[in-house]
Amino acid sequence: MRRGGLEKILRREEEPMWKQMVSGPFYFVTMWLWNTVVPDERVDADIRVICLSDTHNGVTSEVPDGDVLIHAGDLTCNGTREEIQPTLDWLSSFSHRHKIVIAGNHDKILSEDPDSLRWNDIVYLQDSSYEMQIRGRSLKVWGSPWTPKLGSFSFQYDRVDDGGEGRWKEIPDDTDILVTHGPPRCHLDGAHSSARGRAGCVGLMRALWRVNPKLHVFGHIHAARGHTQEIELGPLSCLSSTKCLRSLIFKREGVSQLVNAAVERGYDPRRKSYADAIVIDI
């Protein structure tokens, strides 16, 4: 009895390997490498990043499990060793495989003697990179504590063209996760939509256009806490600010997630409350 076309497909026997290789050598080698060399946990699996910033001696009530734990600075109020060590110990207590910390403008001890602290398994970045491997994916993180000058604090630069281009040229083009204490101009950088109410750095904004990281984590401006869902980075993303308009330099656009992970709500010590960490999958 003759088989129909559909039955032939359903009941067909697999061709010998040599015949598969002869009929399609490129496809055969590609599939062999995929099934043999690449681990079962595929490279396109999401990586969960837990984002914190501006805890200021406090602790947030909820720190979910994840692959990477990031703290974007201002661990303390006054920047003393006695303040910062308990926070580092608290961060070390979590089970995240990778823990990354940068300083903020309040963390004076980190500008003077970071080596005197007990870091345990925490990676401290100060204008430097860290590369990590997670389930077959390689990610480069670059972190920096600097912010435009406001008062007498640490890690600040003169607010002349917001630091210009020079400071942020150090960010490698292949950065996947950018961690800075302060925000870029026009993105989660003020309590109001007007340019006058914004505190972000224009130079950092331009660097963001250039690098197009998958994720940018920052804090510093408590009232602007939040998360932008995969925005396009480029000159057209900041039309709300006249200062941004003056800095239009057309570069390639990309897609990034931006997170202001400030945990402390408000600045009045009598009315402090703490938000939860922000969870991002990339």
Backbone as a ProteinNet text record, in pm:
[ID]
protein_1_A
[PRIMARY]
MRRGGLEKILRREEEPMWKQMVSGPFYFVTMWLWNTVVPDERVDADIRVICLSDTHNGVTSEVPDGDVLIHAGDLTCNGTREEIQPTLDWLSSFSHRHKIVIAGNHDKILSEDPDSLRWNDIVYLQDSSYEMQIRGRSLKVWGSPWTPKLGSFSFQYDRVDDGGEGRWKEIPDDTDILVTHGPPRCHLDGAHSSARGRAGCVGLMRALWRVNPKLHVFGHIHAARGHTQEIELGPLSCLSSTKCLRSLIFKREGVSQLVNAAVERGYDPRRKSYADAIVIDI
[TERTIARY]
84.8	0	88.6	54.2	134.7	99.4	200.9	179.7	149.3	60.7	36.2	151.6	148	257.9	277.3	164.8	175	227.3	181	225.9	374.2	421.6	564.1	647.2	596.3	669.9	669.5	549.9	537	614.7	626.1	685.7	828.1	879.5	1010.7	1117.5	1215.7	1328.4	1436.6	1507.7	1614.6	1727.8	1777.3	1886.1	2013.7	2099.5	2229.2	2307.2	2397.3	2472.5	2554.7	2614.2	2698	2615.1	2490.4	2403.7	2359.3	2332.1	2297.6	2411.7	2535	2651.1	2672.9	2653.4	2672.6	2566.9	2441.7	2333.2	2332.9	2386.3	2390.6	2502.8	2628.1	2742	2741.8	2706.8	2709.7	2605.6	2483.3	2377.1	2413.1	2472	2507.5	2609.6	2716.1	2820.5	2765	2681.1	2622.7	2539.3	2452	2367.6	2447.8	2552.8	2636.3	2704.1	2757.7	2821.2	2719.9	2599.4	2497.9	2459.8	2442.5	2397.7	2510.4	2635.6	2747.6	2826.1	2856	2944.1	2867.4	2753.4	2676.9	2608	2618.7	2556.2	2405	2340.9	2195.4	2131.5	2196.4	2145.4	2185.3	2093.1	2123.2	2167.1	2241.7	2299.5	2195.4	2074.3	1974	1887.6	1923.1	1847.4	1862.2	1752.8	1757.6	1850.7	1914.7	1996.9	1923.4	1902.9	1827	1922	1900.5	1982.9	1898.9	1947.6	1879.7	1948.9	1872.8	1930.6	1895.8	1999.6	1985.2	2070.4	2032	2115.4	2064.2	2151.2	2110.6	2037.3	2099.7	2042.5	2072.8	2183.4	2214.7	2201.5	2274.8	2278.2	2154.2	2054	1933.9	1938.9	1841.1	1829.3	1688.5	1678	1547.9	1487.6	1357.1	1289.8	1289.5	1310.4	1297.6	1416.2	1497.4	1606.9	1589.6	1526	1496.6	1623.6	1610.5	1719.5	1742.7	1863.9	1897.7	2039.5	2085.2	2221.3	2321.5	2279.8	2370	2301.1	2374.2	2326.6	2413.3	2349.6	2422	2377	2474.5	2446.4	2517.8	2439.2	2493.3	2532.4	2576.2	2637.8	2549.1	2612.8	2552.4	2504.7	2600.3	2572.7	2558.2	2615.8	2620.8	2557.3	2551	2511.2	2633.5	2729.1	2844.9	2976.4	2972.9	3091.5	3196.8	3160.5	3259.4	3274.4	3386	3410.5	3307.7	3270.1	3173.1	3034.6	3004.8	2876.2	2877.1	2984.4	2981.1	3001.2	3079.7	3108.2	2983.2	2890	2767.2	2687.7	2688.7	2617.4	2685.2	2819.5	2891.9	2866.2	2863.2	2834.6	2693.1	2600.7	2461.2	2453.5	2521	2520	2587.9	2694.1	2766.3	2683.4	2582.8	2503.4	2411.5	2392.9	2301.6	2372.9	2293	2347.2	2373.9	2355.5	2378.5	2522.2	2538.3	2671.2	2766.3	2713.4	2796.2	2736.4	2819.8	2777.3	2870.3	2813	2891.9	2849.1	2947.3	2921	3007	2948.7	3026.2	2999.3	3079.3	3061.1	2963	2915.5	2837.6	2901.4	2841.3	2901	2905.8	2823.1	2824.6	2929	2987.6	3074.9	3221.3	3251.2	3383	3495.4	3475	3580.2	3627.7	3540.1	3578.1	3666.3	3667.4	3758.7	3894.3	3902.1	4025.3	4096.5	4024.1	4091.1	3997.6	3958.9	3867.4	3928.6	4062.3	4128	4121.3	4083.1	4075.4	3946.3	3857.1	3727.4	3727.2	3633.2	3615.8	3510.1	3557	3467.5	3407.2	3470.8	3422.7	3411.4	3292.6	3278.1	3224.5	3230.1	3180.6	3289.5	3250.1	3340.2	3316.3	3422.5	3412.4	3470	3390.9	3434	3446.9	3558.4	3580.7	3650	3568.6	3618.3	3688.8	3625	3686	3578.4	3625	3534.4	3544.1	3440.9	3435.8	3361.8	3420.2	3357.9	3311.1	3191.8	3135.6	3073	3073.9	3014.9	2894.2	2779	2656	2581.5	2569.7	2496.5	2531.4	2659.5	2704.4	2708.8	2667.8	2672.9	2784.9	2852.5	2958.9	2909.6	2922.2	2876.9	2989.1	3006.4	3103.9	3029.7	3070.3	3012.8	3118.3	3080.3	3172.1	3104.7	3178.6	3119.3	3199.6	3128.6	3194.1	3109.4	3173	3098.1	3071.3	3125.1	3130.5	2995.2	2972.1	2851.2	2888.1	2805.2	2830.2	2829.6	2910.4	2932.6	2804.9	2777.3	2665.4	2701.8	2747.8	2793.3	2933.5	2973.4	3108.5	3101.7	3105.9	3098.7	3211.8	3217.5	3323.2	3282.7	3383.1	3362	3275.1	3313.7	3237	3327.6	3270.4	3344.5	3268.2	3340.5	3279.6	3165.9	3059.9	2943.8	2966.2	3068.1	3097.2	3072.3	2963.8	2919.7	2905.4	2872.4	2850.2	2963.1	3085	3199	3249.9	3177.3	3223.2	3228.6	3299.1	3309.3	3421.4	3526.6	3648.4	3630.4	3555.1	3543.3	3480.7	3383.2	3308.4	3363	3471	3534.4	3597.4	3617.5	3676.4	3581.5	3452.1	3357.5	3382.4	3414.1	3440.8	3316.4	3338.5	3227.7	3151.2	3217.9	3152.8	3091.8	3062.7	3001	2857.3	2822.6	2686.2	2601.2	2660.7	2590.4	2673	2614.7	2680.5	2622.9	2711.8	2669	2735.4	2656.3	2707.3	2622.3	2680.1	2598	2492.1	2530.6	2436.2	2370.6	2258.9	2186.2	2237.4	2205.9	2230.3	2120.4	2150.9	2050.4	1927.4	1812.3	1683.1	1627.6	1697.2	1647.8	1646	1525.7	1510	1606.3	1610.2	1708.5	1646.5	1515.1	1455.4	1312.6	1265	1127.5	1029	1077.4	989.6	1035.4	946.9	977.5	1055.5	1060.7	1130.5	1281.1	1353.3	1499.3	1560.2	1497.5	1552.9	1553.9	1458.6	1450.6	1533.5	1613.1	1688.4	1831.2	1886.6	2020.1	2114.5	2071.1	2155	2268.5	2365.8	2487.7	2475	2500.4	2494.5	2605	2724.9	2835.5	2806.6	2744	2707.3	2598.9	2506.6	2402.2	2463.6	2560.3	2625.9	2699.4	2764.2	2833.8	2735.5	2617.1	2514.2	2471.9	2461.9	2430.8	2538.7	2663.9	2775.4	2780.3	2764.6	2786.8	2664.5	2546.3	2422.3	2428	2448	2452.4	2314.9	2314.3	2186.1	2112.5	2189.5	2130.6	2218.7	2156.6	2226.7	2160.1	2235.4	2184.5	2248.2	2165.6	2216.6	2119.9	2141.7	2056	2070.3	2110.4	2147.7	2026.1	1937.5	1819.3	1702.7	1678	1581.5	1442.1	1399.7	1262.6	1237.8	1344.1	1329.1	1338.2	1333.1	1339.1	1241.8	1288.3	1200.5	1277.2	1205.6	1260.5	1198.4	1283.3	1233.4	1244.5	1138.8	1134	1190.7	1315.6	1379.3	1354.5	1423.7	1409.8	1513	1481.6	1579.2	1667.3	1798	1892.3	1939	1929.9	1974.2	1923.6	1958.3	1920.5	1770.9	1688.9	1545.3	1483.2	1561.1	1507.7	1507.5	1553.3	1563.5	1517.9	1411	1365.7	1305.3	1284.3	1221.2	1317	1445.1	1543.1	1613.5	1612.1	1681.1	1830.9	1884.8	2028.4	2062.4	1971.6	1993.6	1992	1901	1892.6	2021.1	2087.3	2212.4	2325.4	2306.6	2414.4	2390.1	2300.1	2266.3	2386.4	2431.5	2537	2484.8	2447	2377.7	2473	2438.3	2515.3	2418	2470.1	2383	2292.2	2167.8	2074.6	2067.9	2030.5	2020.3	1908.5	1895.6	1790.4	1854	1816.5	1870.3	1758.3	1781.3	1693.8	1767.2	1698.6	1757.5	1684.3	1762.1	1704.7	1763.1	1678	1716.2	1669.7	1765.9	1734	1740.7	1726.7	1732.5	1629.9	1676.6	1592.2	1532.8	1614.4	1566	1467	1351.8	1249.6	1258	1285.6	1292.5	1427.2	1446.6	1572.4	1555.5	1434.5	1409.4	1432.4	1533.7	1563.2	1448.7	1355.8	1241.5	1131.7	1140	1033.4	1090.7	1196.5	1259.7	1175.9	1173.1	1117	1199.6	1191.5	1278.1	1197.7	1225.5	1160.2	1232.9	1171.6	1234.2	1332.4	1413.8	1503.6	1422.6	1483.9	1421.2	1483.4	1399.6	1444	1435.2	1547.5	1554.8	1604.8	1541.7	1588.1	1647	1767.4	1830.8	1873.1
-119.1	0	124.5	215.9	337.7	435	502.8	602.8	737.6	813.9	950.5	1041.4	1167.1	1259.3	1291	1317	1349.9	1230.7	1110.2	991.2	967.2	997.9	983.2	1073.1	1197.3	1292.1	1245.7	1201	1160.8	1034.9	943.5	813.9	800.3	909.5	898.2	869.9	794.9	763.3	870.2	895.4	996.1	949.2	1039.4	1005.8	981	892.5	871.9	1002.9	1015.7	1139	1174.7	1074	1104	1164.3	1117.1	1168.4	1311.9	1338.2	1474.6	1571.2	1527.1	1613.6	1642	1540.4	1558.2	1651.4	1634.9	1715.2	1860	1883.6	2021.5	2038.7	2046.1	2048.5	2166.5	2286	2403.2	2389.3	2350	2331.8	2221.2	2113.3	1999.6	2041.3	2113.2	2154.9	2253.5	2346.1	2445	2378.6	2286	2218.6	2128.3	2068.1	1983.6	2066	2183.5	2271	2318.4	2354.8	2404.2	2299.4	2177.3	2071	2010.2	2030.4	1966	2062.1	2180.4	2274.1	2366.9	2421.6	2516.5	2442.1	2487.9	2419.3	2423.3	2339.7	2331.7	2464.5	2543.9	2676.2	2770.4	2798.3	2869.9	3013.2	3068.2	3200.5	3311.7	3281	3386	3391.1	3315.2	3318.3	3455.3	3505.6	3635.2	3632.1	3745.9	3765.7	3864.8	3826.1	3911.1	3999.4	4130.5	4230.1	4298.9	4298.3	4363.3	4497	4605.8	4740.4	4815.3	4869.2	4950.9	5076.3	5180.5	5300.3	5383.2	5468.3	5567.6	5504.2	5404.2	5345.6	5429.6	5506.5	5601.9	5541	5433.5	5362.8	5278	5288.5	5208.6	5080.4	4996.5	4873.5	4865.3	4820.2	4803.6	4670.8	4666.2	4548.1	4430.5	4456.1	4349.4	4351	4246.2	4228.3	4089.6	4081.4	3951.6	3879.6	3750.5	3672.7	3716.3	3693.7	3726.6	3685.9	3721.6	3688.2	3795.1	3921.2	4033.8	4130	4173.4	4275.2	4399.1	4512.3	4637.1	4743.7	4810.9	4927.2	5046.5	5148.7	5261.9	5380.2	5355.2	5460.7	5525.6	5607.7	5665.7	5555.1	5473.6	5371.7	5433.8	5552.8	5615.9	5754.6	5815.9	5956	6046.8	6007	6092	6035.4	5916.8	5862.7	5807	5766.7	5713.6	5562.9	5510.7	5366.3	5292.8	5353.4	5290.5	5279.6	5369.9	5364.8	5263.5	5266.6	5189.8	5039.9	4999.5	4857	4772.4	4815.9	4737	4721.3	4824.3	4813.5	4714.4	4715.4	4617.3	4475.5	4458.1	4326.3	4281.7	4375.8	4345.2	4299.4	4371.7	4333.1	4198.1	4173.1	4045.8	3927.1	3951.7	3841.6	3777.7	3841.9	3788.4	3686.4	3604.4	3490.6	3520.8	3643.6	3677	3643.5	3583.1	3538.8	3655.9	3767	3885.6	4002.7	4071.4	4188.9	4304.1	4412.9	4525.6	4652.5	4729.6	4852.1	4964.8	5083.1	5204.5	5301.4	5406.5	5508.1	5614.5	5692.2	5811.3	5932.3	6048.4	6171.1	6173.7	6093.4	6088.8	5991.6	5907.8	5800.1	5843.8	5934.4	5997.6	5896.5	5794.7	5697.3	5627.5	5613	5545.6	5633.6	5762.3	5851.3	5860.5	5808.6	5820	5686.8	5585.1	5459	5339.1	5308.6	5195.7	5061.3	5050.7	4922.6	4886.6	4981.5	4953	4880.8	4863.7	4804.3	4654.9	4584.7	4441.8	4424.4	4385.4	4378	4240.3	4136.9	3999.2	3968.6	3934.2	3897.2	4011.2	4133.4	4249.6	4302	4336.7	4401.2	4551.7	4627.6	4773.2	4833.8	4917.6	4981.4	5131.8	5185.5	5330.3	5367.3	5407.2	5433.3	5309.5	5196.3	5069.4	4970.8	4860.8	4761	4628.5	4548.8	4413.1	4327	4215.1	4124.7	3999.3	3954.7	3836.3	3744.3	3615.9	3513.1	3455.6	3461.1	3409.5	3327.6	3197.6	3107.2	3125.9	3125.3	3134.6	3274.8	3374.4	3513.1	3587.9	3672.9	3755.4	3899.4	3960.8	4098.3	4181.9	4301.6	4395.2	4506.7	4528.1	4633.7	4741.1	4865.8	4978	5069.1	5108.1	5188.8	5311.9	5420.1	5546.1	5622.4	5685	5754.5	5902.8	5961.4	6106.6	6169.4	6289.4	6367.8	6515.4	6596.8	6741	6800.3	6900.6	6957	7016.7	6979.7	7034.2	7026.1	7137.4	7136.2	7079.6	7046	6994.7	6845.1	6769.7	6624.7	6562.1	6430.6	6356.8	6325.8	6294.5	6248.6	6346	6474	6573.5	6650.2	6695	6777.4	6907.2	7010	7140.6	7132.2	7201.9	7202.9	7304.5	7275.9	7356.3	7264.3	7288.6	7197.5	7056	7047.4	6919.7	6820.5	6870.4	6779.4	6761.6	6816.8	6802.9	6658.7	6635.7	6501.2	6421	6489.8	6421.3	6315.2	6344.4	6249.8	6119.2	6124.5	6004.5	5933.6	5984.9	5913.3	5782.7	5768.3	5644.8	5525.5	5550.4	5439.4	5359.4	5231.3	5151.2	5139.6	5135.9	5124.9	4994.1	4889.9	4758.9	4732.8	4839.7	4824.8	4776.5	4671.6	4618.4	4678.1	4694.3	4753.7	4871.1	4989.3	5110.4	5144.1	5167	5203.5	5336.1	5438.9	5568.1	5613.2	5700.4	5746.1	5844.3	5934.2	6034.2	5994.4	6058.6	6027.8	6108.4	6064	6147	6253.3	6361.4	6467	6413	6455.2	6426.8	6288.4	6207.6	6072.4	6047.4	6048.8	6019.3	6102.9	6233.1	6319.8	6440.5	6442.6	6556.3	6528.4	6605.6	6587.9	6652.9	6742	6815	6791.8	6819.2	6796.2	6910.8	7024.8	7139	7120.6	7182.8	7170.9	7229.2	7334.9	7398.5	7303.4	7210.1	7117.7	6992.5	6985.6	6864.2	6875.7	6759.9	6759.2	6664.4	6604.2	6508.2	6574.2	6492.1	6539.7	6529.9	6641.4	6644.2	6557.9	6565.9	6485.1	6336.6	6295.1	6154.6	6115.9	6206.6	6179.2	6152.7	6234.1	6213.8	6080.9	6045.9	5917.4	5801.7	5819	5715.9	5694.2	5803.9	5789.7	5706.7	5730.4	5660.9	5513.3	5482.2	5345.5	5256.5	5311.5	5234	5104.4	5112.2	4988.9	4923.7	4796.4	4728.3	4785.6	4826.1	4874.1	4982.1	5089.8	5195.6	5210.6	5185.8	5194.5	5315.2	5397	5514.1	5546.3	5658.7	5701.3	5850.4	5893.5	6031.3	6122.8	6125	6210.4	6125.7	6131.2	6041.2	6054.3	6177.8	6201.5	6148.1	6119.4	6074.1	5922.5	5852	5705.9	5649.3	5549.6	5486.5	5405.9	5358.6	5268.8	5304.8	5326.4	5348.4	5218.8	5177.7	5051.3	5067.2	5026.6	5017.6	5141.3	5250.3	5373.3	5378.3	5454.8	5479.9	5594.9	5577.1	5679.6	5758.2	5887.2	5972.4	6112.2	6205.9	6345	6366.4	6287.1	6308.8	6262.4	6199.3	6150.6	6256.8	6377.2	6478.4	6615	6620.9	6747.4	6840	6790	6871.9	6974.3	6965	7053.1	7137.6	7271	7357.7	7335.1	7302.8	7274.7	7149.1	7050.2	6928.7	6960.8	7049.6	7083.5	7146.3	7224.3	7287.2	7186	7067.5	6968.2	6858.3	6883.9	6779.7	6742.8	6621.3	6566.8	6431.7	6419.8	6299.1	6181.8	6078.5	5955.4	5840.5	5720.2	5605.5	5590.2	5551.8	5532.8	5386.2	5358.3	5221.5	5210.4	5095.8	5071.5	5031.2	5099.9	5071.1	5076.7	5011.7	5028.7	5116.2	5217.7	5308.7	5295.9	5289.6	5269.5	5369.8	5451.2	5528.3	5445.4	5382	5283.5	5340.2	5472.8	5533.9	5469.5	5425.2	5352.8	5446	5539.7	5629.3	5729	5739.8	5834.5	5960.2	6072.3	6198.3	6218.6	6336.2	6372.4	6405.9	6416.8	6449.7	6324.3	6325.2	6205.2	6161.6	6250.6	6216.5	6144.4	6147.6	6088.5	5994.2	5926.3	5837.9	5712.6	5669.3	5539	5484.7	5354.9	5291.8	5207.7	5229.7	5153.3	5021.7	4932.9	4805.2	4820.4	4718.7	4715	4708.1	4753.5	4743.6	4624.8	4539.7	4416.9	4434.1	4403.1	4417.1	4286	4242.6	4127.9	4175.8	4131.6	4171.8	4046.1
0	0	0	-90.4	-102.4	8.4	62.9	167.9	105.8	171.5	130	168.2	114.9	139.6	286.2	360.6	502.1	581.8	547.6	619.9	597.7	476.3	448.2	538.9	559.2	644	788.5	835.6	975.9	1006.4	910.8	936.7	881.6	824	761.8	865.7	824.5	911.8	897.4	1004.4	1002.3	911.6	830.1	739.6	817.7	767	832.2	838.1	937.9	957.6	834.7	769.4	653.1	540.3	527.1	421.4	452.6	583.6	624.2	595.1	622.8	601.8	454.6	368.3	224.6	167.3	212.1	154.8	204	323.3	375	473.9	430.1	522.4	618.9	573.9	661.6	772.1	734.7	832.7	930.9	879.3	964.8	1070.4	1028.5	1122.4	1225.2	1177.9	1268.5	1377	1337.8	1434.5	1528	1474.7	1560	1668.2	1627.4	1725.5	1829.4	1785.9	1877.6	1981.2	1935.5	2025.4	2108.2	2065.2	2133	2220	2165.3	2233.9	2326.5	2278.5	2358.8	2472.4	2596.6	2709.9	2701	2784.1	2782.7	2818.9	2905.2	2938.6	2826.6	2736.8	2613	2640.6	2545.5	2566	2564.1	2515.5	2509.7	2635.2	2738.3	2862.7	2928.6	2986.3	3051.7	3172	3195	3313.7	3403	3528.9	3621.7	3701.4	3690.6	3758.8	3865.9	3989.3	4101.3	4126.8	4118.7	4120.3	4248.5	4314.2	4434.9	4421.6	4492.4	4503.7	4620.5	4673.8	4774.2	4892.3	4953.2	5074.4	5198.5	5196.1	5303.2	5443.4	5466.7	5595.3	5622.6	5536.6	5557.5	5476.1	5495.7	5417.7	5361.2	5239.1	5177.8	5221.6	5227.6	5281.8	5185.4	5057.2	4957.9	4862.2	4866.9	4771.7	4709.6	4594.2	4533.7	4489.5	4467.3	4410.1	4265.8	4219.3	4081.6	4051	3933	3891.1	3934.4	3928.3	3955	4051.3	4154.2	4247.4	4229.5	4198.1	4172.7	4271.4	4333.5	4418.3	4356	4317.3	4242.1	4329.8	4452.8	4532	4636.5	4721.4	4841.6	4935	4975.4	5075.5	5213.7	5234.3	5365.9	5363.7	5482.4	5493.7	5505.5	5591.5	5619.4	5566.9	5509.1	5443.8	5535.3	5656.6	5749.5	5733	5780.5	5778.3	5863.1	5975.8	6066.3	6002.2	5911.7	5842.1	5727.7	5650.3	5525.9	5545.3	5645.5	5660.8	5686.1	5772.8	5788.9	5659.9	5575.1	5447.4	5354.5	5352	5270.7	5321.7	5452.6	5509.1	5473.5	5474.1	5437.2	5290.9	5202.5	5061.5	5040	5115.7	5103.2	5148.7	5229.2	5284.2	5181.4	5067.7	4967.2	4878.7	4812.2	4737.4	4590.8	4545.6	4405.9	4367.2	4251.2	4208.2	4187.7	4137.3	4111.6	4187.7	4267	4342.6	4306.5	4259.5	4209.2	4282.2	4329	4404.8	4349	4338.6	4313.6	4428.3	4435.8	4539.9	4493	4589.3	4560.4	4625.3	4607.3	4659.3	4812.5	4880.6	5027.1	5082.8	4997.3	5044.6	5049.4	5142.2	5149.7	5169.4	5251.8	5280.7	5153.1	5054.1	4929.5	4841.4	4866.8	4794.5	4863.6	4986.2	5064.6	5084.3	5125.8	5160.9	5142	5018.9	4997.6	5035.7	5031.9	5062.3	5210.7	5294	5437.6	5474.9	5379.3	5407.3	5377.3	5435.4	5411.7	5302	5182.5	5067	5045.8	5100.6	5081.7	4931.5	4882.9	4741.3	4655.6	4706.3	4632.1	4538.3	4415.6	4320.2	4327.5	4360.7	4368.2	4240.3	4174.5	4050.5	4070.2	4024.2	4027.4	3897.2	3799.7	3664.2	3609.4	3623.8	3584.8	3540.5	3479.1	3422.7	3496.9	3479.6	3533.8	3432.1	3394.7	3298.3	3368.9	3334.6	3399.4	3295.8	3327.8	3244	3317.4	3252.9	3313.3	3209.1	3231.7	3144	2997.3	2969.1	2831.8	2774.8	2852.4	2804.7	2874.7	2800.3	2854.5	2861.2	2978.8	2997.5	3058.1	3005.1	3060.6	3134.1	3260.8	3343.9	3363.7	3351.3	3378.6	3479.8	3585.4	3691.4	3724.9	3761	3798.1	3898.8	3999.7	4104.6	4077.9	3971.3	3957.8	3925.5	3983.1	3956.5	3946.4	3879.2	3875.3	4016.4	4039	4172.6	4229.4	4355.7	4430.3	4577.9	4636	4774.1	4785	4907.9	4934.2	4960.7	4855.9	4866.7	4785.9	4787.5	4717.7	4573.3	4493.2	4355.5	4276.1	4276	4201.7	4106.5	3997.8	3902.6	3879.8	3834.6	3815.3	3714.9	3744.9	3657.2	3544.3	3463.8	3345.6	3226.2	3156.9	3051.1	3107.3	3235.8	3303.7	3283.5	3293.2	3283.6	3143.1	3042.9	2905.1	2860.8	2753.6	2698.5	2761.2	2811.2	2852.2	2957.5	3063.5	3174.3	3130.4	3042.9	3007.3	2884.6	2827.5	2715.5	2760.2	2891.4	2943.4	2933.2	2916	2909.5	2782.1	2791.8	2671.5	2583.3	2453.2	2359.1	2373.5	2424.6	2434.3	2572.3	2646.6	2778.9	2764.5	2836.8	2836.1	2947.4	3066.6	3180.3	3230.4	3227.6	3276	3413.3	3510.4	3646	3681.8	3701.7	3746.3	3865.2	3948.4	4060.7	4013.2	3924.5	3876.5	3745.6	3713	3590.2	3471.2	3350.5	3232.6	3222.8	3154.9	3139.8	3066.2	3112.6	3049.5	3078.3	3155.7	3181.9	3333.1	3393.7	3536.2	3620.4	3589.7	3654.7	3723.2	3743.2	3811.4	3851.6	3949.1	3995.2	3900.3	3813.3	3722.8	3579.5	3486.4	3345.4	3283.2	3350.2	3292.1	3299.5	3208	3205.8	3332.4	3387.8	3506.9	3625	3631.7	3742.8	3725.6	3619.9	3592.3	3645	3689.9	3749.5	3679.2	3570.1	3500.3	3423.8	3385.9	3320.5	3168.4	3100.9	2954.8	2894.5	2952.6	2900.8	2910.9	3021.1	3037.8	2937.9	2911.6	2813.3	2675.6	2637.5	2507.8	2503.9	2615.6	2622.2	2609.5	2665.1	2655.7	2510.6	2434.3	2291.7	2222.1	2259.9	2194.3	2230	2357.1	2404.5	2383.8	2404.4	2394	2474.4	2605.5	2685.2	2691.5	2724.9	2743.9	2864.8	2965.9	3090.4	3150.2	3198.2	3270.8	3406.9	3513.1	3649.8	3718.2	3785.7	3856.7	3970.3	4035.4	4145.8	4164.5	4286.8	4318.4	4333.4	4236.5	4243	4293.1	4423.7	4486.5	4426.2	4402.9	4357.4	4216.5	4143.6	4004.7	3991.3	4104.4	4102.2	3999.4	3925.1	3828.3	3725.7	3624.7	3523.2	3389.1	3289.2	3154.6	3077.7	3014.5	2942.8	2802.9	2786.7	2655.8	2569.5	2603	2525.6	2415.1	2312.3	2206.7	2250.8	2240.2	2282.4	2161.1	2171.2	2062.2	2085.7	1998.4	2018.4	2031.8	1963.4	1968.2	2098.5	2185.3	2311.7	2420.1	2392.3	2498.6	2450.6	2372.7	2317.7	2422.6	2545.3	2648.7	2708.5	2679.4	2742	2637.7	2656.9	2562	2566.4	2683.8	2693.2	2615.6	2619.6	2541.5	2392.6	2350.9	2210.1	2160.4	2245.1	2204.5	2189.5	2247.3	2243.9	2141.4	2045.1	1948.7	1862.6	1878.6	1792.9	1748.3	1622.2	1578.9	1574.5	1649	1654.4	1632.9	1620	1600.2	1721.1	1697.9	1806.6	1843.6	1966.8	2013.2	2114	2174.2	2271.4	2403.1	2510.4	2642.7	2745	2858.1	2973.3	3074.5	3125.7	3222.3	3355.2	3465	3597.3	3695.6	3756.4	3874.1	3993.9	4061.5	4164.8	4305.7	4321	4454.1	4547	4662.3	4757.3	4862.2	4913	5017.6	4958.9	5022.1	4977.3	5062	4996.7	5068.2	5135.6	5193.4	5257.5	5405.5	5452.5	5592.2	5677.5	5769.1	5848.5	5939.3	5966.6	6053.5	5975.8	5843.7	5761.6	5656.4	5690.6	5593.9	5571.7	5448.2	5413.7	5298.1	5277.2	5180.2	5082	4955.3	4848.9	4826.4	4751.3	4720.4	4604.2	4586.7	4471.9	4342.8	4234.9	4102.3	4028.8	3973.3	3908	3757	3689.8	3544.4	3484.2	3376.9	3300.2	3168.4	3137.7	3011.3	2934.3
[MASK]
++++++++++++++++++++++++++++++++++++++++++++++++++++++++++++++++++++++++++++++++++++++++++++++++++++++++++++++++++++++++++++++++++++++++++++++++++++++++++++++++++++++++++++++++++++++++++++++++++++++++++++++++++++++++++++++++++++++++++++++++++++++++++++++++++++++++++++++++++++++++++

